């Protein structure tokens, strides 16, 4: 399958987000009138797929789906589930860090696949470490592209994105990119050629930040998958994430 025809696969969570709109952030232990409410599909991997589709790239989602609008205790994807995936369909696979030990097994399957195909057919491996959970930190060494969240960086004692990516780079594999977005401070990356930075692109009016990080990840991956350099990808990620913060949901993001 030609490279341009292959898809990006996002593995992780889909969930229901229930969003209440209020005048201002509620004071603890007070009642606040809700101005409006909306339900929308959420989850990191699911949101990233939405943005990838809006950017115009073929994509797919892998996760547990429920037959109804709400469900409880949906299981995470396992190695056995992932063995059923036809890897030749994909140019990049992104894992939202969840059940890390199972996900490392999935990634190892991709590594083995990559060893059997020509360079132009190999799959780029991306992982996101968003939650400050010790078990997820084992994913650092398994991605060609590794996203670490501001929350995780702060949990590990770092005060800025440049500090985080520089100090944590020893945990990733040689040649990988480590990326950290830091809200209004923009985003930073560290790679084989050192540091890269992009300023933020805040909207004129801040409307909705839910899913901004997932939007950033998707835009960076989209850009890298089309052959752009890390500087271009980081800047594009900040631009699209900034635009998302100025609109409700994702419609109109591009």
N, C-alpha and C positions, 0 to 999 in steps of 0.2 A: 504494500500500500504506500503510495507516495506520501512524503512527509507532510505536505500541505493539506492532505486529506485526513490525517490522523487527528484524534481528539485529545482534549485534556480531561482527565478523570479526577474528580474530587471524592475522597473517601472520608466519611465522618457522619455528622449529625444533621438530621432534619427534625424540626420541632415546630410547635405552634407558639408564636409570640402574640401576647395580648397586650396592646399598647393603650394606656390611658393618658389622655392629654389634660393637663391642669394649668392653671394660671402661673404657678410658681412651684418650686420644689417644696413638698410638704414639710411642715415642722413636726418633729417626732410627737406621737400621741395626740395628734389633732386630726379632725375630719376635714377633708378637702373635696369640694365639688368637682366632679369630672366633667370637663367640657365636651369631650368626645372619646370614643373608643373604637379601635379597629383590631381585627385579627389578621395576621399575615404569617405566611410560611417563613420560618427562621432556621437557625442552626448555621454554624460557621461554614461547613462544606456546602450546604445548600445555598446559602447566600452568595458564596463565591461562584457557584455555578450560574446563578441568576445574572451576576455581573459579567461573567465570561460570555454568556449567551447574548447579552445586550451589546457587548463589544464586538460581537460578530464571529466568534470562534466556535467551532463544533466542540461540544463538551458533554460530559455524562456525570451522573451522581451515583455513588454506591453507599447505601446505608439501609437502615431498617425503616420501612414505611408501614403505616397503619391503615386499615380499610376505612376508618371513620375520621372525623375531624380532630378528635382527641384520642390519646392512648397513653397507657402507663407501661413502664419497664420494658421498653423496646431494647432488644439486645444489640450490642455493637457487632460490627463485621468481624468475622473470624478468619483465620488462615484458610480453613476449609472452604468458606464462602469465596475467598479471593482466588482459590485455585480454579474456579470456574470461569474466571475472566480471560477473554482472548486478548492477550497483551499486544498483539500486532495492531490493534485498533488505535493505540494511544502513543502520543509523542511526549506527554508529561503526565505524571500522576502525583497528586497532592494529597497528603494525609493530614487531617486535623488530629492532633495528638489526643488520644483517648485511651484505648487499651494497648499500651505501648508494646508489651511483649508479643502480642499477636501481630501488631503492625510491623514490628521489626522482621517477623517471619514473612510477611507479605513483601516487604522491601527486599529481603534476601532473594525471593523468587524473581523479582524484577532484575536484580543484579545478575543472577544466573542467566536470565533471558538476554540481558545486554551483552553478555560474554559470547553469545552464539550468533549475533546478527551484526551486519556492517554498521560502522559508526553512524551513518545517516539514519539508521533505523532504531537507534538506541533511545530508551525512555529516560527523560530527565526526572529525577526524584526530588520532591519537595515535601517538607514537613513543617508543621506549625506547632510551636510549644507556647500555648497561651496561658494555661493554668499553672500556678506555682505548686505543682505536685512532684515529689521526688522521682516517682516512677517514670514520669514523662521526660526527665532529663536524659534518659538513656537514648532518646531520639536524636540528640544533638549530632552524634557521629554518623548519621545514616542518610543525610540529605545532600543533594547537590546544591539545593537552595534551602536554607533554614530560616524560618521566621520565629523570632523570640519576642514576646510581648513586653510592653512597659511594666506590667504587673510582675512578670517573672524576673525581669531585670532588677526591679526594685526589691523584690523578695531576696534576691541574691546579693543585695547591698550596693547596687550601682545607681548613680544619681542622674545619669544621662544616657542617651542612646550611643553617642560616640564612645563613652567609657565602656558600656556594656558590650558592644560588638568587638572592640579591641581586646578586652580582657577574656571574653568567652570564646574568641576565635580558636583557641587551642583545643577546644572540645569538638570542633567540626572536622570533617575529613579534608585532606589536602585538595586544594582547588575549589572548594565549596565557597558559596556566598552566605554570610550571616547577616540578617537584616532585622532592624528594630525600628518601628515607628513610635514616635513620642508626641502624639497629638499635635498641638499648635507649634511644637518645636520642629516639626518635619520628621524626616526619617534618615537613618544612617545605615550604611552597610560596610562590611569588611570582606575583602576577597583576596585573591592571589596578588593583586597589585595595590593592596592597602585600603585606605579609607575612602568612602564616597558619601556625600551628603546631598540631601535635597531639602530646601525650605518647604514649609507648609503653604497651601493655597486656600486660605479660609474663604468661605462664602461671604457675601455681603450681609446676609442674615442667617444666623445659625438656626436651623429648623429641626433636624433629626439626625443624631449621631449613631443611632442603632444600626449596626452592621458596617460602620465606617472601616473598621479593621479588616473585615472580610472583603470589602470593596478594594482596599489597598492591596491586599494579598493577590486578589484576582487580577487587578490591573498590572501589577508587577509581573506576574506569571504570564499573562497575555503578551506583554511587551517582550519579555525574554524569549518566549516561544516563537516570536516572529523575527528573531535575530538581532534585537536591539541590545546594546551594551548595558551594563548594570547602572550606569549613570542615567541613561535615558529611561530605563525601566523604573528606577526609583523616583525620578521626577514625574513620570506618567502616573505612577501609583499615588503620589501625593496630590496631583491635579484631580484625578478622578475621585479620590476619597474626599477631597475638599468640596467638589461639586455635589457629591452625595449628601454631605452634611447640610446643604442648602435646600434640599427637597425632601418631601415625605416619601418614604419607601425608595424605590429604585427607578420608577418610570421617569424618563427625562434625563437619565444619568449621562447619556451620550446623544 
